[in-house]
Amino acid sequence: MKWDEFERWGEWISHWAAEYHRTLRDRPVRAPTAPGDTAARIAPVPPEAGEAMEAILDDFETIVMPGMTHWQHPRFFAYFPANAAPPSMLADILVTTIAAQCMLWQTSPAATELEQVMVDWLRQALGLPAGYAGVIQDSASSATLSAVLTMRELAIGFSGNREGLNAKGNMRIYCSDQVHSSIDRACWVAGIGQQNLVKIGTTGPRHAVDVAALQRAIAEDRAAGHVPAGIIAITGGTGIGASDRHGPVLEVARREGLYSHLDAAWAGSAMICPEFRDDFWDGVAGFDSIVLNSHKWLGAQFDCSVQFLKDPAAQLDTLKIEPEYLKTTGGGVTNYSEWTIPLGRRFRALKIWFLIRSYGLEGLRDRIRNHVAWAGEVCEAIRALDGFEIVTEPILSLFSFRAPGDDACQQRLVDALNNDGRIYLTQGTFGGRKVIRFQVGQFDTTRDDVMMAADVIDEVWNRIR
Ligand SMILES: *Cc1c(COP(=O)(O)O)cnc(C)c1O
């Protein structure tokens, strides 16, 4: 492709993108396709000769688009928000254009230095104390895996990478039973093993980990000859928003000499609003590692997961590897690939820079405050529906409810709502029962979009009950 053609198609695509967003409300949120529909329409063998962009884009519209679920739809209330604010999209186009590998300072000095400053901007925005450094990873899963590997290596005197894990004993990691599956998976691939991930029950209205039970579990494990390695806490669990009490959890970590990691992937963004910090962020400054997905609620286009580290040394001692070709002369610079598992790295900091400068922190806070307020309002509207029950009260902008009837009724309602297409919700479980989750967080959603959901739920339920 010649660059003047690129220019023409680039214009076409930016027009398409704006039009897509302007008309998103008219599309069904979830793709109405059946498994195999899309694949059946794609040429099964690759073309030998090049094709015109017109034909490719035509197929994009007719084959691909009908099979897409619209995560940027203002009435997307499923899973979690995966926002892509327009300034962050523009930044990402520039990043894709330059296509630099940002593994060493030398391979992209400005990318490294902007990353350092953006981590610090976010540190300030979130009310974390000076002293935290950090790195931008692809996903919370990668950041959590990095933290779990660090816990493992700290627990066995940094011998695991060299010697393997044979005869190292049962390393144990502790968390509540509300953590995200990425924590289980980190323990699998770090060689800790699922059975050594000790999940503790929760208490209270925020479903916080039972700290007395946590302390007991560690004591019992020590008595049994196991090797406690770390504690993972949550602010805003994926299921129902469970949030631990950080002060007491960190006291246990300190007393036991355990490394601590906080998964605030979803809810961490809300901590740019100081009024939420008393409830959800209290004592947070004690964590060794904190992960926040700025690609969720905050608005940076995926992927952009920020990991704060109180002292990066332990993670660097765990992950740093320096083959000859990566050695650089001169010290005093940060080589971010030493902080992470992948070597190659995208220039992710530019998205945060564009995002925060374009809206200002106050613009981003306004959105999150609205989402939390509207979630509370729509929760009351659903509570008022005949026979409906709020199962878990709003934690920030996430709550769960049940329609009248058994678990099968809940699934029938979710399926009917998603086939209807005006809103998109997903199911979860709590206390052994199926619940319907509702989260508000899409960047461009309005109060009308959110409140309309209660009417749609009422209407669809009365049609299928
Ligand atoms: C979304 C989420 C994750 C996983 O995030 P990825 O970036 O997709 O790996 C982990 N924990 C919580 C609480 C989440 O909400």
The ligand as an SDF file (V2000), in Angstrom:
LIG
                    3D

 15 15  0  0  0  0  0  0  0  0999 V2000
  -10.9430   -7.1650   34.7880 C   0  0  0  0  0  0  0  0  0  0  0  0
  -10.3530   -7.6460   36.0530 C   0  0  0  0  0  0  0  0  0  0  0  0
   -9.1950   -8.4340   36.0470 C   0  0  0  0  0  0  0  0  0  0  0  0
   -8.5390   -8.9270   34.7920 C   0  0  0  0  0  0  0  0  0  0  0  0
   -8.0540   -7.8930   34.0380 O   0  0  0  0  0  0  0  0  0  0  0  0
   -7.2170   -8.1380   32.6910 P   0  0  0  0  0  0  0  0  0  0  0  0
   -6.5770   -6.8230   32.4550 O   0  0  0  0  0  0  0  0  0  0  0  0
   -8.2110   -8.5060   31.6570 O   0  0  0  0  0  0  0  0  0  0  0  0
   -6.2540   -9.2220   32.9540 O   0  0  0  0  0  0  0  0  0  0  0  0
   -8.6680   -8.7970   37.2690 C   0  0  0  0  0  0  0  0  0  0  0  0
   -9.2380   -8.4180   38.4130 N   0  0  0  0  0  0  0  0  0  0  0  0
  -10.3580   -7.6530   38.4540 C   0  0  0  0  0  0  0  0  0  0  0  0
  -10.9450   -7.2580   39.7770 C   0  0  0  0  0  0  0  0  0  0  0  0
  -10.9490   -7.2480   37.2700 C   0  0  0  0  0  0  0  0  0  0  0  0
  -12.0510   -6.4770   37.3020 O   0  0  0  0  0  0  0  0  0  0  0  0
  1  2  1  0
  2  3  1  0
  2 14  2  0
  3  4  1  0
  3 10  2  0
  4  5  1  0
  5  6  1  0
  6  7  2  0
  6  8  1  0
  6  9  1  0
 10 11  1  0
 11 12  2  0
 12 13  1  0
 12 14  1  0
 14 15  1  0
M  END
$$$$
